[in-house]
Amino acid sequence: MNPDDLPHVTFINRELALLQFQQRVLAQAADHNVPLLERLRFLCIVSSNLDEFFEIRVGGIKEKIRQGLRTPDTEDGLTPHELLDRVSVVVNDIIDEQYRLLNEEILPSLEAEGICLLKREALTEAQQTWVADYFEREVAPVLTPIGLDPAHPFPRVLNKSLNFAVELDGLDAFGRDTNTAIVQAPRALPRIIQMPKHISGMEYGFIFLSSILHAHVDKLFPGMAVLGCYQFRLTRNSDLFVDEEEITNLRAALKGELQQRHFGDSVRLEVADNCSPGMEAFLLTQFGLSENDLYRTPGIVNLVRLMQLPDSVDRPDLTFVPFKPAMPAGLDGSSSDIFAAIRKQDILLHHPFESFTPVIELIKAAADDPGVLAIKMTVYRTGTDSVLMEHLIRAAQKGKEVTVVVELMARFDEEANIGWAAQLEEVGAHVVYGVFGYKTHAKLLMLIRREADGLRRYIHLGTGNYHPRTTRFYTDFGLLTANPDIGEDVAALFKQITGLGKASTLTHLWQAPFALHANVIAHIQAETEIARAGRKARVTAKMNALLEPKTIMALYEASQAGVEVDLIIRGPCALRPGVPGLSENIRVRSIIGRFLEHHRIFCFHADGEDKLYLSSADWMDRNFFRRIETAFPILDPRLKRRVMKEGFRVYLNDNCNAWEMQPDGGYRRKTPRGERHPAQLALLDMLVGPRQSL
């Protein structure tokens, strides 16, 4: 079956599906079962996600329009112009709901708890005095108001920076009658400031930097009348582009591109809803945007500013109950020799319920163990203060062969990765930037250790990044193994990435861009044939996104043959489930909760064999064809049972945080009838121990 043989209604647009995901996240902010400060955090997460959506996805749509593309270029049948119109409608709906929740529910509830964001029009005399003093001491000295005239053109506005457009009346000291000025809020200043308790009159009284500036903006323009002061924020296209034919050093080229990210093409203008029509039109003209690109906010521009508030308040009763991740079986303190523990049996790590510490300890032990000769690792995201990188640097300093495949094009982590690459090179590590044109997204770690019976490989494979911070709130699986066949496969992958030569035939691992897609399709088709033969057939998969058309078509065919398909897709899903004659045997659900669902798990029933794979890849074009990815099997029956239970059954049983996708592409949240079964809470109970509150 070919995607072109079916009408466009068969597929759902990726961008609109991404926005549906934001709506599901926003529902967490509306959920009264979620602690109050966490509701605020979810509200901020939506704003942060929308920022990236405009920087990358809308930036891409606008680039197609700029190139003159007027016909559909995706399976959903929408032209770029049509899609941009729909995006505008959906985003405005999201903004309306965000600010309704903020202004009508969350802020009043916080105030009832003694946590207040003070409004400048309601400040007491003492508070006004404090604000005036703060403005003079901390704000005014670093502000640079720019009056617009022929000698002062409109300034370059940084991506996502906070700015104020000021309307003025009168003549200045030089007799100029310019009536517009721009004030850029310095990035060094905090966006939310806590007042002293004796001034605010409450335990936690905060005021926005924007409120302070609004209250005293007239001091920046002495002798002139301020007619209006309006917050605005510009979002720019932040995708990076480097031309393979034009560069000789990827790191140097990318470093140069990063400097320009703050000044990419304009894609969105946000203004406070009190902004005058004249100023809106003026700003749109300056940035080359249309009315469709304007988003008005009934409150502060950029809710991401509120992200710091939960961490500034010591109110554990208003947040999720903290927990200490458990140590996995086999590494629970019974053995101090991590190498012996891995030799004894494969070890499964389930984050964040189980600790990421074993991975850190393995690299630390490798750096210190004289028997370890070499360490090889892929790095996609690891953060600016990674203890893993510090251990690798120390290992290289001790003379071990350290090879690190650093993905310089990991979006928004480019700068951190460039920094680590430079530090690793300085101590003699081999730093490789993968294969140009293919992001290295696979999560691979290999240690080569000399032992009494020869060299042995120790392997870690994962579904998530080597980023200790995100392992505390991303759900992921990791596998520690000394299986020689898997070790041979991983060694072949590293040789292929760092060297030259044909792709190797691997024993256990599936690799993109060569075999992963073909193997997924082949296994779906095998289930299809089993169903046609009248036997039980089933595909169960969990991932972040399902978008690749041929995979979707294979799933449609499987459904029509009678294969039972259960998909747990956190984010965008282009497949339509439950459509009569097409996908009535397919069910799709999305789980949104305290932790970000990040596992990639694929299981094919295979006449009861249950072929089970964990992977770094979603079922998307980019993962199958433009990235270096892996899927690896769980061979130990004991661990396979764990993954089937913890990765599938618990999630399919969720009746609290599960959203079921409908045939029209919409989602309906499940509501518990009787006992509640939230999956993430069940996993905390199962793996951590004492019952945790979500």
C-alpha positions in Angstrom: 0.0 0.0 0.0 1.4 3.4 -1.0 0.7 6.6 0.9 -0.3 8.3 -2.4 -3.1 5.7 -2.9 -5.1 7.1 0.1 -6.7 10.4 0.7 -4.9 13.0 2.7 -7.4 12.5 5.6 -5.3 9.3 6.4 -2.6 11.5 7.9 -2.5 14.1 10.5 -0.3 17.2 10.2 2.8 17.1 12.3 2.7 20.8 13.4 -0.9 20.6 14.4 -0.2 17.3 16.3 2.6 19.1 18.1 0.2 21.8 19.2 -2.3 19.2 20.4 0.5 17.9 22.6 0.9 21.3 24.1 -2.8 21.4 24.8 -2.5 18.1 26.7 0.4 19.5 28.7 -1.6 22.6 29.4 -4.4 20.4 30.8 -1.9 19.5 33.6 -1.9 23.1 34.6 -5.7 23.0 34.9 -5.7 19.7 36.9 -6.5 20.3 40.5 -5.0 17.0 41.4 -1.6 18.5 40.5 0.1 20.5 43.2 -0.3 24.2 42.8 3.4 25.2 42.1 3.6 22.3 39.7 0.5 23.6 37.8 2.4 26.9 37.4 5.4 25.0 36.2 3.3 23.1 33.5 2.0 26.5 32.4 5.5 27.7 31.9 6.6 24.5 30.1 3.9 25.1 27.5 5.3 28.6 26.9 8.8 27.3 26.6 7.6 24.6 24.2 5.8 27.1 22.1 9.0 29.2 21.9 10.8 26.2 20.3 7.8 25.5 18.1 8.0 28.9 16.6 11.8 29.0 16.5 12.0 25.7 14.5 8.7 24.5 13.2 7.1 27.9 12.2 10.5 29.1 11.1 10.5 26.1 8.7 6.9 26.8 7.4 7.8 30.5 6.7 10.9 29.4 4.9 8.8 27.3 2.5 6.5 30.3 2.0 9.5 32.5 1.3 10.7 30.0 -1.3 7.3 30.3 -3.0 6.0 26.8 -2.2 2.2 26.9 -2.8 1.4 23.2 -3.0 1.2 20.6 -0.3 4.6 19.0 0.4 3.4 16.6 3.2 1.0 13.7 3.3 -1.7 15.7 5.1 -2.5 17.8 2.1 -2.0 21.3 3.7 -0.1 24.1 1.9 2.3 26.1 4.0 -0.1 29.1 3.9 -3.0 27.0 5.0 -0.9 25.4 7.8 0.3 28.8 9.0 -3.3 30.0 9.3 -4.3 27.0 11.3 -1.3 27.3 13.6 -2.3 30.9 14.3 -5.8 29.8 15.3 -4.7 27.0 17.6 -1.9 29.0 19.2 -4.3 31.8 20.1 -6.6 29.3 21.7 -3.7 28.0 23.8 -2.8 31.5 24.8 -6.4 32.3 25.8 -6.5 29.2 28.0 -3.0 29.8 29.5 -3.9 33.3 30.7 -7.3 32.3 31.9 -5.7 29.6 34.1 -3.0 32.0 35.2 -5.3 35.0 36.0 -8.4 33.3 37.2 -7.0 30.2 39.0 -3.3 29.9 39.6 -2.4 33.4 40.8 -5.4 33.8 43.1 -4.7 30.4 44.6 -1.0 31.3 45.1 -2.1 34.5 46.8 -4.3 32.5 49.1 -1.1 30.6 50.1 0.9 33.7 50.8 2.7 33.8 47.5 1.8 37.0 45.6 2.9 38.6 42.4 2.3 42.3 43.3 0.7 44.6 40.7 2.2 48.0 40.4 -1.3 49.7 40.5 -2.0 48.1 43.9 1.4 48.8 45.6 1.3 50.4 49.1 3.3 53.6 49.7 6.1 51.6 51.4 6.2 49.2 48.4 6.3 52.1 45.9 9.2 53.6 47.8 11.1 50.2 47.7 10.4 49.8 44.0 11.6 53.4 43.3 14.8 52.7 45.2 15.3 49.3 43.4 14.8 51.0 40.0 17.4 53.7 40.8 20.0 51.2 42.2 19.6 48.1 40.1 17.7 48.9 36.9 18.3 52.4 35.6 22.1 52.2 35.5 22.0 49.4 33.0 19.2 50.6 30.8 19.8 52.2 27.4 16.7 53.9 26.1 16.8 54.4 22.4 14.8 57.2 20.8 14.0 56.5 17.2 15.1 59.1 14.6 17.3 59.1 11.6 20.4 58.9 13.8 19.0 56.1 15.9 17.4 53.5 13.7 15.3 50.7 15.2 17.7 48.5 17.2 18.4 44.9 16.5 16.2 42.9 18.8 17.5 39.7 20.3 15.5 36.5 19.9 13.0 36.1 22.8 14.3 39.2 24.7 12.1 41.4 26.7 11.6 44.9 25.3 9.4 47.9 25.7 8.0 50.2 23.1 7.3 53.7 24.5 5.1 56.3 23.0 6.1 59.9 23.9 5.0 63.4 23.5 7.0 66.6 23.7 10.5 67.9 22.7 13.7 66.5 24.1 16.8 68.5 25.1 17.9 68.9 21.4 14.5 70.0 20.2 13.7 66.6 18.6 10.0 65.7 18.5 10.4 61.9 18.0 7.6 60.1 19.6 8.8 56.5 19.8 11.5 54.9 21.9 12.6 51.3 22.5 13.9 50.1 25.9 15.5 46.7 26.0 15.5 44.9 29.3 19.1 43.7 30.0 19.4 39.9 30.1 21.5 40.2 33.3 18.6 41.4 35.3 16.2 39.0 37.0 12.7 38.9 35.6 11.0 38.4 39.0 12.3 40.1 42.1 11.4 39.2 45.7 10.5 42.0 48.0 11.7 41.9 51.6 9.0 40.4 53.9 8.6 43.6 56.0 7.9 45.5 52.8 5.7 43.1 51.0 3.8 42.2 54.2 3.8 38.5 53.3 6.1 35.5 53.3 6.6 35.5 49.5 6.0 38.8 47.7 7.4 39.2 44.2 7.2 41.9 41.5 8.1 41.6 37.9 11.0 43.6 36.4 8.5 44.8 33.8 6.3 46.2 36.5 9.2 48.1 38.0 10.2 49.5 34.6 6.6 50.4 33.7 6.3 52.3 37.0 9.4 54.5 36.3 9.8 54.6 32.6 9.1 58.3 32.7 12.4 58.8 34.5 14.2 57.6 31.3 12.7 60.5 29.3 12.8 63.6 31.5 10.6 66.5 30.4 8.6 64.3 28.1 5.1 62.8 28.6 4.9 59.0 28.4 1.7 58.2 26.5 2.1 54.4 26.6 4.6 51.7 27.5 4.1 48.3 26.0 5.9 45.0 26.5 6.9 43.1 23.3 8.9 40.1 22.5 10.2 38.9 19.1 10.8 35.2 18.2 13.2 34.4 15.5 14.0 31.4 13.3 16.7 29.6 15.4 17.5 26.6 13.2 21.1 26.4 12.2 22.4 25.7 8.7 25.9 24.7 7.7 26.8 23.8 4.1 28.7 20.5 3.8 30.4 21.7 0.6 31.5 25.0 2.0 33.1 24.1 5.3 36.3 22.3 6.3 35.8 22.5 10.1 32.3 21.8 11.4 33.0 23.0 14.9 34.4 26.4 13.7 31.5 26.8 11.2 28.9 26.0 13.8 30.5 28.3 16.3 30.1 31.1 13.8 26.4 30.2 13.2 25.6 30.2 16.9 26.5 33.9 17.0 23.7 34.6 14.5 21.0 32.5 16.1 19.8 35.5 18.1 19.2 37.5 14.9 17.5 35.0 12.6 14.4 35.8 10.5 11.4 37.1 12.5 8.6 34.6 13.0 6.4 35.8 15.8 5.6 39.1 17.6 4.1 38.9 21.1 2.7 42.1 22.7 0.7 42.9 25.8 -2.9 43.3 25.0 -2.8 47.0 26.1 -0.6 47.8 23.2 -2.0 50.5 21.0 -3.0 49.6 17.4 -0.6 52.1 16.1 2.3 50.6 18.0 1.3 47.1 16.9 1.3 48.1 13.3 4.7 49.9 13.7 6.3 46.9 15.3 5.0 44.5 12.7 6.4 46.7 9.9 9.8 46.9 11.6 10.0 43.1 11.8 8.5 42.3 8.4 5.6 40.4 9.9 1.8 40.3 9.2 -1.2 40.5 11.5 -1.3 36.7 11.5 2.1 36.7 13.2 0.9 38.9 16.1 0.0 37.3 19.4 -1.6 39.4 22.1 -1.3 38.3 25.8 -3.7 39.4 28.5 -0.9 39.8 31.1 2.9 39.6 31.1 4.6 38.7 27.8 6.5 35.5 28.1 5.2 33.2 30.9 8.6 31.4 30.9 9.6 34.2 33.3 7.5 32.5 36.0 9.5 29.3 35.8 11.9 30.5 38.5 9.1 31.1 41.0 8.5 27.5 42.2 12.2 27.2 42.9 12.2 30.5 44.9 9.5 29.3 47.3 10.1 26.9 50.1 6.6 25.3 50.0 7.1 21.5 49.6 3.4 21.1 50.3 2.7 22.8 47.0 5.0 20.6 44.9 5.4 17.0 44.0 6.7 14.8 46.8 10.5 14.3 46.4 11.8 10.8 46.1 15.2 9.1 46.1 15.7 6.9 43.0 16.3 3.2 43.8 19.3 1.3 42.9 18.5 -1.5 40.5 18.8 -5.2 41.4 22.3 -6.4 41.0 23.7 -3.0 42.0 22.0 -2.5 45.3 25.2 -2.5 47.4 25.7 -6.3 47.6 28.8 -5.9 45.4 31.3 -3.0 45.2 32.7 -4.3 41.9 30.5 -2.9 39.1 32.3 -4.9 36.5 31.7 -8.2 38.3 28.0 -7.2 38.7 27.6 -6.7 35.0 29.5 -9.9 34.1 27.1 -11.8 36.4 24.0 -10.6 34.6 22.5 -8.0 32.4 21.2 -5.0 34.4 18.2 -2.9 33.5 18.0 0.7 34.6 14.6 2.4 34.6 14.9 6.2 35.1 13.9 8.3 36.9 12.5 5.6 39.3 16.0 4.0 39.4 19.2 5.9 39.7 21.5 7.0 36.9 24.4 6.7 39.3 25.5 3.2 38.0 26.3 4.8 34.6 28.3 7.5 36.3 30.0 5.0 38.6 30.9 2.8 35.6 32.7 5.6 33.8 34.3 6.7 37.1 35.5 3.1 37.7 36.8 2.9 34.2 38.8 6.0 34.6 40.5 4.6 37.8 40.8 1.0 36.8 44.2 0.1 35.4 42.6 -2.8 33.5 40.4 -0.5 31.4 42.3 0.3 28.2 39.7 2.3 26.2 36.4 4.1 26.6 34.1 5.0 23.7 31.0 7.0 24.0 28.4 9.0 22.1 27.3 12.4 23.4 24.1 14.0 22.2 23.0 16.0 25.2 24.9 16.1 28.5 24.7 19.6 30.0 27.3 22.2 30.8 28.3 20.7 34.1 28.4 17.0 33.3 30.2 14.8 35.8 30.4 12.2 33.0 32.5 14.5 30.9 34.7 15.2 33.8 35.4 11.5 34.3 36.1 11.1 30.6 38.6 14.0 30.8 40.3 12.4 33.8 40.5 9.0 32.0 42.2 10.7 29.0 44.6 12.4 31.4 45.5 9.0 32.8 46.5 7.8 29.4 43.5 5.7 28.5 42.2 5.7 24.9 39.1 7.9 25.1 37.0 8.3 22.0 33.9 10.6 22.2 31.5 11.0 19.3 30.1 14.5 20.1 27.0 15.6 18.2 27.6 19.3 17.6 24.2 19.7 15.9 22.1 18.7 19.0 19.6 21.5 18.9 20.0 24.2 21.6 22.9 22.1 23.1 25.4 23.1 20.5 27.3 25.5 22.6 27.7 23.1 25.6 28.8 20.3 23.2 31.4 22.5 21.5 32.8 23.4 24.9 33.1 19.7 26.0 34.7 18.8 22.6 37.4 21.5 23.1 38.1 20.3 26.6 38.3 16.7 25.6 40.7 17.5 22.7 42.9 19.4 25.1 43.6 16.3 27.2 44.3 14.1 24.2 40.9 12.4 23.8 39.8 11.4 20.3 36.8 13.7 19.5 34.7 12.8 16.4 31.7 14.8 15.2 30.0 11.8 13.7 29.0 11.7 10.0 28.1 15.0 8.4 24.5 15.0 7.4 23.5 12.4 10.0 23.0 13.4 13.6 24.5 10.8 16.0 21.5 10.2 18.2 22.4 6.7 19.4 23.2 6.3 23.1 26.3 4.1 23.3 29.0 3.5 25.8 31.7 0.9 25.5 34.6 0.1 27.9 37.3 -2.3 26.9 38.9 -4.0 29.9 41.8 -6.5 30.1 40.9 -9.4 32.3 42.4 -12.8 33.2 40.8 -14.5 30.2 41.5 -11.7 27.7 39.8 -8.4 26.6 36.2 -7.9 27.6 33.7 -5.3 26.5 31.3 -3.6 28.9 28.3 -1.9 27.3 25.7 0.6 28.2 22.8 1.2 25.8 20.0 3.7 26.4 16.8 5.2 25.2 17.7 8.6 26.7 20.7 11.0 26.9 23.8 10.9 29.0 22.5 13.9 30.9 22.4 13.3 34.7 19.9 16.1 35.3 17.2 15.0 32.7 17.4 11.4 34.0 15.6 12.8 37.1 12.5 13.7 35.2 12.6 11.8 31.9 11.4 8.2 31.7 14.0 6.1 30.0 15.5 2.6 30.0 19.2 1.7 30.0 20.9 -1.6 29.7 24.3 -2.6 31.2 25.7 -5.8 29.6 28.8 -7.7 29.0 27.1 -9.9 26.3 30.0 -10.5 23.7 27.7 -10.4 20.7 26.2 -7.1 21.6 29.7 -5.8 22.4 30.8 -6.9 18.9 27.9 -5.0 17.4 28.7 -1.8 19.4 32.3 -2.0 18.4 31.3 -2.3 14.8 29.1 0.8 15.1 31.9 2.9 16.7 34.3 1.7 13.9 31.8 2.8 11.3 31.1 6.2 12.9 34.7 7.1 13.5 36.3 5.5 10.5 35.4 4.6 6.9 34.0 1.5 5.3 30.9 -0.3 4.4 28.1 -0.9 7.0 28.6 -4.1 9.0 26.0 -6.8 9.3 25.1 -6.7 13.0 24.0 -9.7 15.1 21.5 -8.1 17.4 21.3 -4.3 17.0 19.2 -2.5 14.3 20.9 0.6 13.0 19.7 3.6 11.3 20.0 4.8 8.6 20.7 1.3 7.2 18.5 -1.3 8.8 16.3 0.1 11.5 13.4 1.2 9.2 13.5 -2.0 7.1 13.5 -4.2 10.3 10.6 -2.3 11.8 8.6 -2.7 8.6 9.6 -6.3 8.2 8.4 -7.1 11.8 5.1 -5.3 11.3 4.6 -7.2 8.1 5.5 -10.5 9.8 2.7 -9.9 12.3 0.4 -9.1 9.4 1.1 -12.5 7.8 0.6 -14.2 11.2 -2.8 -12.6 11.5 -3.8 -13.6 8.0 -2.9 -17.1 8.9 -5.5 -16.9 11.7 -3.1 -16.8 14.6 -2.7 -14.1 17.4 -0.7 -11.1 16.2 0.2 -8.0 18.1 2.4 -4.9 17.8 2.9 -2.8 21.0 5.2 0.3 20.8 5.9 3.3 22.9 7.7 6.4 21.7 7.7 10.2 21.5 6.4 10.6 17.9 5.0 8.5 15.0 5.2 10.3 11.7 6.9 8.2 9.0 4.4 7.4 6.3 5.5 3.9 5.2 5.5 2.8 8.8 2.0 4.2 9.3 0.9 2.4 6.1 2.3 -0.9 7.3 0.4 -0.4 10.6 -2.8 0.3 8.7 -2.3 -2.9 6.7 -1.6 -4.9 9.9 -4.8 -3.6 11.4 -6.8 -4.6 8.4 -5.4 -8.1 8.6 -6.5 -8.3 12.3 -3.3 -7.4 14.1 -4.0 -5.8 17.5 -1.9 -2.6 17.7 -1.4 -0.6 20.9 0.7 2.5 20.6 1.7 4.8 23.4 2.8 8.0 21.7 3.6 11.0 23.9 3.7 13.7 21.3 2.7 14.0 17.6 1.1 11.1 15.9 0.2 11.3 12.2 -1.7 8.0 12.3 -5.5 8.0 12.7 -6.6 5.1 15.0 -10.1 3.5 15.0 -11.1 4.4 11.5 -13.5 1.7 10.1 -11.9 -0.3 7.3 -8.5 1.3 7.9 -7.4 1.2 11.5 -10.1 -0.2 13.7 -7.6 -2.5 15.5 -5.2 0.3 16.3 -5.4 2.2 19.6 -3.2 5.3 20.4 -2.8 6.9 23.8 -0.6 9.7 25.2 0.5 9.8 28.8 1.2 13.2 30.3 2.3 13.4 33.9 4.9 14.4 36.4 7.7 13.0 34.3 8.4 13.4 30.6 7.7 10.1 28.9 10.7 9.4 26.8 11.0 5.6 26.4 11.2 4.0 22.9 10.1 0.4 23.1 9.0 -1.9 20.3 7.5 -5.4 20.8 6.3 -7.8 18.1 4.4 -10.8 19.4 6.0 -13.2 16.9 3.9 -16.2 17.8 4.6 -15.8 21.5 8.3 -15.1 21.3 7.7 -11.4 22.0 10.7 -9.8 20.2 11.4 -6.8 22.4 13.6 -3.8 21.5 14.6 -0.6 23.2 15.7 2.2 21.1 17.0 5.8 20.8 14.7 6.4 17.8 11.2 7.5 17.3 9.3 6.3 14.2 10.0 9.5 12.2 11.7 10.2 8.8 14.6 11.9 10.5 15.3 9.0 12.9 15.1 6.3 10.3 17.0 8.1 7.5 18.9 11.1 8.7 20.3 10.0 12.0 22.6 7.3 13.4 20.3 5.4 15.8 20.1 2.0 17.3 17.5 -0.4 18.6 18.7 -3.2 20.9 17.0 -6.3 22.1 16.3 -7.4 25.6 17.5 -11.0 25.6 17.3 -11.9 29.3 13.8 -13.3 29.9 13.7 -11.8 33.4 14.4 -8.3 32.1 12.0 -8.8 29.2 9.2 -9.5 31.7 10.2 -6.3 33.5 10.0 -4.1 30.4 6.7 -5.6 29.3 5.3 -4.8 32.7 6.9 -1.5 33.4 7.0 -0.2 29.8 3.7 -1.4 28.6 1.2 -2.9 30.9 1.4 -0.2 33.6 0.8 2.5 30.9 -2.0 0.6 29.2 -3.7 0.4 32.6 -3.5 4.1 33.2 -6.9 5.7 33.7 -5.8 9.1 35.1 -3.1 10.6 32.9 -3.9 8.8 29.6 -5.3 10.6 26.6 -6.9 8.4 24.0 -6.6 9.5 20.4 -9.9 9.6 18.4 -10.4 8.8 14.7 -10.7 12.5 13.9 -7.2 13.1 15.4 -8.5 14.7 18.7 -7.8 13.3 22.1 -10.1 12.4 25.0 -8.7 12.1 28.5 -9.6 8.9 30.4 -11.4 9.4 33.6 -11.1 6.8 36.4 -14.2 4.8 37.3 -13.4 3.5 40.7 -9.8 2.9 41.6 -7.2 5.3 40.1 -4.3 3.8 38.2 -1.8 6.6 37.2 1.1 4.8 35.5 3.9 7.0 36.9 2.7 6.6 40.5 2.4 2.9 40.0 6.1 2.8 38.9 7.2 4.9 41.9 5.4 2.4 44.2 6.8 -0.6 42.3 10.5 0.6 42.0 11.0 3.2 44.7 8.9 1.8 47.5 6.9 4.1 49.7 3.9 5.5 48.0 4.6 8.8 46.3 2.2 11.6 45.6 1.8 12.8 42.0 
